[in-house]
Amino acid sequence: MKKIILFCYILLGSCGIINAQDINFNADWKFHNQEAEGAEKPTYNDSSWRNLSLPHDWAIEGPFDVKYNARAGGLPFHGTGWYRKHFTMEANAKGKVVTLEFEGAMYDAYVWVNGTLVGNRPYGYIGFEFDISEHLKYDGSDNTIAVRLRPQDLSSRWYPGAGLYRSVWLKIDNPIHVGQWGTYITTPTVTKEIAVVQNETTVVNKNNKEVTVNVKQEYVSPEGKVVATVNEDITIKPNATAISQLYTNIENPQRWDTENPNLYKTITTITENNTVVDTHHSKIGLRSIAYTKEGFFLNGKKVRFNGVCLHHDNGALGSAVYKRADERKLQIMKSMGVNAIRTSHNPPSREFLEACDELGLLVQDEAFDVWKMEKVPNGYNVFFDEWAETDLKDMIRRDRNHPSIVMWSIGNEIIEQKDAKNGWKVAKQLNTYCKEIDPTRPTSAGFNNYPGPYKNNMAQQVDIAGVNYKPSSYKTLIDTYPELPLYGSETSSCTSSRGVYHLPIEKYKTHESLHVTSYDIIGPPWAYPPDIEFHFQEENPNIMGEFIWTGFDYLGEPTPYGGKDNSTNGYWNADWPSHSSYFGAVDLAGFPKDRFFLYQSHWTTKPMVHLLPHWNWQGMEGKDIPVYCYTNCDEAELFVNGKSMGRKVKGKDLTSLLIDFSRYEPKTFDSKYRLSWNVPYQAGNIKVVGYKDGKVVQEEQIFTASKPSKISLSVDRTEINADGEDLAYVTVRIEDKNGNLCPNADNLVNFSVKGAGKLLAVDNGNQISLESFQANQRKAFSGMCLAILKSSKTSGKITLTAKSKGLKSGKILTISK
Ligand code: GAL
């Protein structure tokens, strides 16, 4: 059998690529949102162009319009956009190596420096850099960078964003320096007692003479103590690179895991003739990973993936990268019980991976959604032959030191699964590229075309098979291919709109409201409620776990509205204004939907109870309302206006769910994962009490709200950094006079901000709202909306005031320092 089923690799990850000599180049760009003939020339007059700072996503500025494709968010992402930047170089930079780095540019970037084309990079999700030393002027006169981007219509199955949406850097190095993504740090052994660290550093010599340099690696503990130092001399030929390979031992390592994501620091110092010529800082994490057919092991302990797929946009911020936006998203996921992320279906930002390292999340880093065979007419398939090898290898070179990354994915639902003759060959080639750059991690892919890719030998080309939406086939797969470890790379695809409940409960395809009920049973034909996946995962304990589609709602792909299936190529505007996804356990604004709590009840152990629906059913007095409780307690008891409706036992009392899922015969599923009661509606309150070992451990209560009376504000952090990048997320609730959420309120809320920050964006999670994310007002949706504040570079107070006609205003403060 060709398949190697055991991987036992240990990684020390470097999750920092920013070094002292890197100049952040995000400020002071000029932008023009259409073709501009001659704009690459230094003499071009850009004085009328807009001034802005990066990160910038031009498409998120809107407006939403039915003339754009709802599948890509209904936003104007395609077309040509130009960016220009002027700067001067000091004379002492002459003779150094000056590199211009883009962490990502959406899409098909062409870059000119002082009128000379220095390079092109089509794939918008990959970072790239050009040595621009010889194109610069060092006499204090103007240097110009010009960047042309051309995102294409019908090029993406989701919202890709548009623009210089990640950071840009100018790096000024001595001729001898650490190369791009120049440290590759692994350890052949990590135990409780010792970590053996291998550090491979690529050193570049741009001199015309051979040099001998000293390479020193220092390791600094999480407490800031130097715990190991090693060094060696290496000789580098003229205009060449050489690799230093140094081993060291770290005793009693504080290992990196999902509970304690300990990060060490590595300082690489290059010295020539007793002069330091380069230093390179990395944050690192020590851990071992192993995959067997019995599952995934982290530091020798079996861990199942309680995973989520996430697209790269951050809702109202679009694709523009803010570290805090990623961090918040991941913190919300962690609080749901998530321990793993699939970066569907492209390389994520550096900040995203840094946050995963810091929070202790396991990551599957995915390269592609498409190879040569198209899903949409202008997709990456157009560039695949020319760029796939470079893009895949660069993704791995950039990311291979992150301790969070535990596997590489070479693709999602690749159409070549159907190409029995050639599909497996492409998979084999991509797999080889991965191994060349990082043999320490397994490879994978998300297959949906079962049994095709197994039968035609494509699945066997990767180390671990990911299977999308086939829980009822897990057993057959394990029995038939026992040597190929397995996990659910995409599961469930259940849909819902936060706070929306349609009664009676029906298994409909679409609803006239263009929303989807939050009773968590609706999805497209390939989808099924989370409960079914829970069941089949439990039946097959050696499955490595699942990655639900999706953790958060994202822009575009508004299934079940507008689109048909993955091969739909045209616009998805049949159900306009529906334009963003319903798949998330959390809505686009970051507010948990009920499904969040269903996962939490399954994935966490700290006692919790959650009740649904809301309790405002005026006009339905006396009629039965299904009340669901999601809990990890042993038992739960429901009270309506103080009267017990009975105690139910988790695991024993079942809730019958309507199912319509092609690979599961029965049309109902008796779920042991939800408790439920049918109770005649009467205004007042419902309360659930959770018991563990017979004792009350948790309760939750929902009151019938009276009319909207006030705005209540809460902020995720009362102190943020005055760095011009940090964010504060303010949750806005419309409440009655007693502080109850008004679950149907849609009041328009106006925002004003004073002090050391500004209002960056607003949202409410409503998948059909065409309101601008960048307005200073937002309607509430199901009683809530969101305001995102950004700090300025000066410290001080930031005060947000929220007003709405007829309601008592709200005010909240955060300090920026
Ligand atoms: C999958 C696909 C995802 C998303 C999902 C929606 O087939 O891989 O990208 O489209 O369906 O259910």
Residues whose N, C-alpha, C, O or C-beta is under 5 A from the ligand:
A	BS01	GAL	E413 S493
